[in-house]
Amino acid sequence: MSTAAGIRRAASRFRWFWREASGEATYDRYVAHARAHDPEAKVLSRREFERQRTDAREADPRDGFRCC
């Protein structure tokens, strides 16, 4: 493997890790699931999805009080 190929591979792995850690990949999985389950259904926009996700997380009593 050449140095350039190794750098590309490392960058690809880092990008995957960052998207998973930051939650960015969650929306992509939601869209893929929604389209696979019912292609005609309305898919939430990213903003709507994140709002719904945040509301659900904050309403969960197991998480306790969240100030931020």
N, C-alpha and C positions, 0 to 999 in steps of 0.2 A: 504494500500500500504506500502510495506516495504521500509526501507531507501535505500537499493540498487536499488530497482525499481524506486524510486524517483530520485536518482542520474542519472540512465540511461535515464530516461525520460527528465530530465533537460539537460543532455549532448546532447541528440538527438535534442531537440529544439534549443539549442545553435548552433549545427552543421548546422541545416537547416537555421537559421538566418544568420550565417556567410557566408554560400554558396550563399544565396540570396544577401546579402549586398556586397560581394566581386565580384559578377558577375560570379562566377564559375558555377552556375547552368544554366546560359544562354546557354552555349555550350551543356549541356545535353538536354535542351529543343529543341535546334536546331537539334540535331541528331535524337531525337524522332520524331520531326515533319517531317524531311526530309525522314526518313525511312517509316513513315506512309503514306506520300504523294506519294512517288515513291521509292519502295524498291530497284529498280535497279540503281537509280541515285548515282553518286559519292558524297560521303559526305566529306566535307572539313576536313582536320586535325585540331586539336585544334590551332596549330600555324597559319595556313591559316585563320581560322575563326577569331582569335583575331586580325590578321593584317587587315583583311577586316573590322572588326568592328571598329578598331581604325581609319582607313582611312576615313570611313564614318562619324565618330564622328568629326574628325578634319576638314572635308570638309563642315560641316553644318554651314552656315553663322549665324544661330541664336545663336550659342554658343559664338561667338566673338573670339577674339584672345586667343590662348592657348600657353603658353610658354613651358609647360612641358608635 
